[in-house]
Amino acid sequence: MVGTGPVRNSGRWRGQVKVQIDAARCQGHGRCYDLAPEVFGEDDEGYGHVLGDGLVPAALHAQARLGAMNCPESAIDVVEEA
């Protein structure tokens, strides 16, 4: 794990990337799933959730970062796994 909180990395990640949403911090603004619908979805109440198991294919790394950086509550963690 790289660290806690969103990883803001202007370059490319070399390892696997996983995203997580802290449900306690998410307020349901929907920016994550509006900006990155391939990575994030919404539940029945409009709160964000991670699609699949959270592992992000290399082609969607930029989308994962975009969703995390636009979360007003910083509820999304983008983690590079070794």
N, C-alpha and C positions, 0 to 999 in steps of 0.2 A: 504494500500500500504506500502510496506517495505521501499522503497526509490527510488531515481532516479538512472538510470544506471543499468547495469546488476547486479543481485544479485548473489554473489558468496558464496554459502553455501555448505559446504562439507557434511552436513547431509541431512535428508529428510525434505521436507516442510510438515507442518501439515495442511495447508489450500489449497484452490484452487490456481492454478498457471496460470497466463495469460502472454503471450508474445506479444510484440509490436515491430515493426520495424520503426525507424525514417527515413522516405523516404528522408529527406533532407541530412542525413548523409550517407545513403547506397550508396556505389560506385559500387555495382554489382560484387563483387569478387566471390560470390556463395558458400562461405564456409558453410554458414548456411544450405542451402538446400542440399549440398553434404554430410555433416556430419549428418544431422537430417532431412531426407526427409519426415518423418512422421509428422513433426511439421512445416517445412518451404517449400515453393515452389518458383518457379521463374516466373516472368511475361514475356511478349513477348520480352522485352528488356534485360532480364537477371538479373534484380534486384530482390532481395529477397522479399517475402511477407509471411505473416502468413497464414497458412491453417485454414479454418473454422473461428470460432469467436475468436480465440486466446486462448481459455481455453485449458489447457494441461492436459490430463488424467494422473493420478498418475504414470502409467507405462511409460510415456514419459518425466517425469521431468528431468531425466539425459540427455536426448537428447536435451531438451530445453536449459539446462545449457551449454552443449557442443557447440551448435550453437552460443549462446551468447558469450561465452568465446573465440571463435575463429574468431569473427568478427573484422577485423582490424580497423574499424572506431568506434567500440563500439556503433553501431547503434541499437542494440537489447536490449530491456529492458525485464527482467524477473521479474514479480511482484507477490508476494504472497498476495492474497486477503483474508481479514478476513472472 
